[in-house]
Amino acid sequence: MKKLVVVLMMCFVLGLTGCNTKAKEEALAQTTEVVSEVGEISFTLNGYWGIKTSEEKEKKNISDSRICDLEFYHTQTGSNVSIIYDDLTKIKGGTLVRMEDYVNAVRDSLITSEEYTYDCSEISSTILHKKEYINFSSNVAETGAVQHYYIRRIEDQMMIMIFNLYGEDSLEDMLNLSEAIN
């Protein structure tokens, strides 16, 4: 009887392992492309990624000038990507705002936040898909997230891409999800 119970338990465990492997393969095989047309960038996501609905993105719109265009998240780790556009025609200083001043204002708003404690890196620039972005990162003490901000000007808008990473997720893996729209 004990041998039968042990054999049945082993079959059950092996069956679960097989189901998990099959579910993982299915999730990895399923792909969805999400596009930020203004930013000329797309992301190819597997089945482990969820995409925020229009209603969920609406809640993230901070002001009339700032619109959340695209947001998606990893269903297992919580890592996520947000693409936000700030309409310069609707902010103080308008289209005369210099890139350096805008990026400093975004960074400074994190440093002076009363909600979370942000430890921000220095500002630098990088090329991503043949476009120059001004970027910096921050560690968020309360959540354990590492955030990477990529900002560039597109005519009368500022595009802010925010990569929020949790756990083992890497920026390189997140950037590999993206490609330029030609």
C-alpha positions as CSV (number, residue, x, y, z in Angstrom):
1,M,0.0,0.0,0.0
2,K,2.8,2.4,0.9
3,K,4.5,1.7,-2.5
4,L,1.3,2.4,-4.3
5,V,0.9,5.8,-2.5
6,V,4.5,6.7,-3.3
7,V,4.1,5.8,-6.9
8,L,0.8,7.8,-7.1
9,M,2.5,10.8,-5.5
10,M,5.4,10.6,-8.0
11,C,3.0,10.4,-10.9
12,F,1.1,13.4,-9.5
13,V,4.3,15.5,-9.1
14,L,5.6,14.5,-12.6
15,G,2.2,15.4,-14.0
16,L,2.3,18.8,-12.5
17,T,5.8,19.3,-13.8
18,G,4.7,18.4,-17.3
19,C,1.7,20.8,-17.1
20,N,4.0,23.6,-15.9
21,T,6.4,22.9,-18.7
22,K,3.6,22.9,-21.3
23,A,2.0,26.1,-19.9
24,K,5.4,27.8,-20.0
25,E,6.0,26.7,-23.6
26,E,2.6,28.0,-24.5
27,A,3.1,31.4,-22.8
28,L,6.5,31.8,-24.5
29,A,5.1,30.9,-27.9
30,Q,2.2,33.4,-27.7
31,T,3.3,36.8,-28.9
32,T,1.6,40.2,-29.0
33,E,3.0,43.4,-30.6
34,V,2.3,46.7,-28.9
35,V,3.1,49.9,-30.6
36,S,3.8,53.5,-29.7
37,E,3.4,55.1,-33.1
38,V,4.4,58.6,-32.0
39,G,7.6,57.3,-30.4
40,E,8.2,55.0,-33.4
41,I,8.9,52.0,-31.2
42,S,7.2,48.7,-30.8
43,F,7.5,45.9,-28.2
44,T,7.0,42.1,-28.9
45,L,5.6,40.5,-25.7
46,N,5.2,36.8,-24.9
47,G,2.3,35.4,-22.9
48,Y,3.8,36.4,-19.6
49,W,3.1,40.1,-20.3
50,G,-0.2,41.9,-19.7
51,I,-1.2,45.1,-21.3
52,K,-3.0,47.8,-19.4
53,T,-6.4,48.8,-20.7
54,S,-7.4,52.3,-21.7
55,E,-9.2,52.8,-18.4
56,E,-6.2,51.7,-16.4
57,K,-3.9,54.0,-18.4
58,E,-6.4,56.9,-17.9
59,K,-5.8,56.7,-14.2
60,K,-2.1,57.3,-14.7
61,N,-2.7,60.5,-16.6
62,I,-1.4,63.1,-14.1
63,S,-2.5,66.2,-15.9
64,D,-3.9,67.6,-19.2
65,S,-0.4,67.7,-20.6
66,R,0.7,64.2,-19.6
67,I,-0.8,61.2,-21.4
68,C,0.1,57.5,-20.7
69,D,0.3,56.0,-24.2
70,L,1.3,52.5,-23.5
71,E,1.8,50.4,-20.4
72,F,2.5,46.7,-19.9
73,Y,3.7,44.5,-17.1
74,H,5.2,41.1,-16.5
75,T,2.5,39.0,-14.8
76,Q,5.0,37.0,-12.7
77,T,7.6,39.5,-11.6
78,G,5.7,42.8,-11.7
79,S,8.3,44.5,-13.8
80,N,6.7,47.0,-16.2
81,V,7.1,49.5,-18.9
82,S,5.3,52.8,-19.3
83,I,5.5,55.2,-22.2
84,I,4.2,58.7,-21.4
85,Y,4.0,61.8,-23.5
86,D,4.1,65.3,-22.1
87,D,2.6,67.9,-24.4
88,L,4.9,70.9,-24.2
89,T,2.3,73.3,-25.5
90,K,0.4,72.7,-22.3
91,I,3.1,73.2,-19.7
92,K,4.9,76.2,-18.3
93,G,7.6,77.3,-20.7
94,G,5.9,75.6,-23.5
95,T,7.9,74.5,-26.5
96,L,10.8,76.7,-25.4
97,V,11.6,74.2,-22.6
98,R,15.1,73.0,-23.1
99,M,15.7,69.2,-22.9
100,E,18.3,69.5,-20.1
101,D,15.8,71.5,-18.0
102,Y,13.0,69.1,-18.6
103,V,15.0,66.0,-17.7
104,N,16.4,67.8,-14.6
105,A,12.8,68.6,-13.6
106,V,11.7,65.0,-13.9
107,R,14.7,63.8,-11.9
108,D,14.3,66.5,-9.3
109,S,10.6,65.6,-8.9
110,L,11.7,62.1,-7.9
111,I,14.4,63.2,-5.5
112,T,11.9,65.6,-3.7
113,S,9.1,63.1,-3.6
114,E,7.3,62.7,-0.3
115,E,5.7,59.4,-1.3
116,Y,8.8,57.3,-2.0
117,T,12.6,57.6,-1.5
118,Y,14.4,57.7,-4.8
119,D,18.1,57.4,-5.2
120,C,18.8,58.8,-8.7
121,S,21.9,58.3,-10.8
122,E,23.6,61.1,-12.8
123,I,22.0,62.0,-16.2
124,S,23.6,60.7,-19.3
125,S,22.7,60.0,-22.9
126,T,22.4,56.9,-25.0
127,I,21.4,55.7,-28.4
128,L,18.4,53.3,-28.6
129,H,17.2,52.3,-32.1
130,K,19.2,55.1,-33.7
131,K,17.5,57.8,-31.6
132,E,19.2,59.7,-28.8
133,Y,17.7,59.5,-25.4
134,I,18.6,61.3,-22.2
135,N,18.5,58.8,-19.4
136,F,19.0,58.2,-15.7
137,S,18.1,55.5,-13.2
138,S,16.7,55.4,-9.7
139,N,16.4,52.9,-6.9
140,V,13.1,53.0,-5.0
141,A,13.8,52.1,-1.4
142,E,10.2,51.3,-0.4
143,T,9.4,49.0,-3.3
144,G,12.8,47.5,-4.2
145,A,12.3,48.6,-7.8
146,V,15.1,49.8,-10.1
147,Q,13.7,52.4,-12.6
148,H,15.3,53.4,-15.8
149,Y,14.1,56.6,-17.5
150,Y,14.7,57.2,-21.2
151,I,13.5,60.7,-22.4
152,R,13.6,62.3,-25.9
153,R,11.9,65.1,-27.6
154,I,9.5,64.4,-30.5
155,E,8.4,67.8,-32.0
156,D,6.2,69.4,-29.3
157,Q,6.2,66.4,-27.0
158,M,8.6,64.8,-24.6
159,M,8.5,61.0,-24.6
160,I,9.3,59.3,-21.3
161,M,9.9,55.6,-21.3
162,I,10.1,54.2,-17.8
163,F,11.3,50.6,-17.2
164,N,10.5,49.4,-13.6
165,L,12.4,46.3,-12.8
166,Y,11.8,43.9,-9.9
167,G,13.8,40.9,-8.9
168,E,16.0,39.2,-11.5
169,D,14.6,41.1,-14.5
170,S,17.3,43.0,-16.4
171,L,17.2,46.2,-18.4
172,E,18.9,44.5,-21.3
173,D,16.1,41.9,-21.4
174,M,13.5,44.6,-21.4
175,L,15.2,46.6,-24.1
176,N,15.4,43.5,-26.2
177,L,11.6,43.4,-26.3
178,S,11.7,46.7,-28.3
179,E,12.4,47.6,-31.9
180,A,12.2,50.7,-34.0
181,I,9.3,51.2,-36.4
182,N,10.5,51.9,-39.9
